Amino acid sequence: MLNPVKAVGSALLGAGIVVYSYFTIWVLLLPMWSPEDAPFLHQAFPPRRWALVVPNLAFCTLIAGLVALVGLVLVGAVPRVGLEPALSQQQQLRTSTERQ
C-alpha cells in the first residue's frame, strides 16, 4: 500500500519532470526547426516570448509571497513556531513506543 505522502511526492515529482521536459523542448530544441519544417511542433508550443515571461512572473510571485510571509511574522500576525513542539512530540512518541 502506498503512503499518501509518498503518493503526493510522486505526483509532484512526475509533474515537475513533465514541466521541465516541456520547457526544455520549448526553449532549447524548438529553435532548431523552422516553422516550415515542423509546423505541428510549432503549433504545440506558445510563442517564444512566453518562455521568459512565465518563469519571471512565477519568480516575482514567489518573492512577493516570501516577503509577505516574513512581514507578517515580524508584525506578529503569524505566530512563530519553533522546534520545541516538534521535539516534544517526538519524545512523546518515543516514550509511548518504549512502553509497548
N, C-alpha and C positions, 0 to 999 in steps of 0.2 A: 504494500500500500504506500502511495506517495504522500509524503508530508505536505500539508498545504503551503508551508513556507517555501519548500523546495519547488513546488509546482509554480508558485508565483515567480520565484527566482528563475526557473527555467523559461517561463513565458517572457519575462523581461529580457533575458539573455537572447532568446530567439528573436524578439522584436528588435533588439539592438543590432544583431547581426544582419537582419534584413534591411534596416535603415542604413547601416554603414555600407552594405553592398550596393544598395540603390544609389546612394550619394557618390560612392567611388566610381561607379559606372557612369553616372551623370557628369561628373566633373573631369575625370581622367580619361575615360575611354570614348565618350561621345564626340569630343572634338576631332578624333582621328578619322571619322567618317563624315563625309559631306551629306547634306540632306538629299542630294540626288542619288547617292549610292545606297543609302539605307533610310528611306522615308518612314518605314514602320518603326524604326528605332528612334528617330527624332520625334515621332508623334507620341511616344511613350513617356517623354520627359517634358517638363515645363521649360520655358526659356532659361538661358544660362544665367541671366542676371539674378534669378531667384536662388541660385546656388550660393550666392553671397548674402542676399537679403535675409533668408530664413535662419541660417546659423547666427547672424548678427542680432536678429530680433530675439532669438532664444537666449543668447548670451546676455543681452541687456535685461531681459525679463528675469533671468537668474540673479544677476547682480542687484536689481531693484528689490527682488524678494529677500535676498540676504541682508541688504541694508535695512529694509523694513523690519525684519525679524530682530536684528541687532538693536535697532532703535526702540522697538517695543520692549525688549529685555532690559535695556538701560533705563527706560522710563519706569519700568516696573509693572507694565500691563501684563506681561507674560512672566510667570514665576520661574526663577532659576531652579533647575533640578540638578543636584549634584550626584555623586556616586554613592552616597550613603544609603538611599533607599534600595538601590540595586544590590549593594553589598549585603545589606541586612536580609534581603530576600534570598540571596544565595546561602547565607549562613543558616536561615530557617530551613531551606531545602536540604542542606547537608545534615542538619540535626534530625530532621524527620526521616531521612533515608537511613541514618545510622541506627535509629530506634527500631526500624523494621528488621 
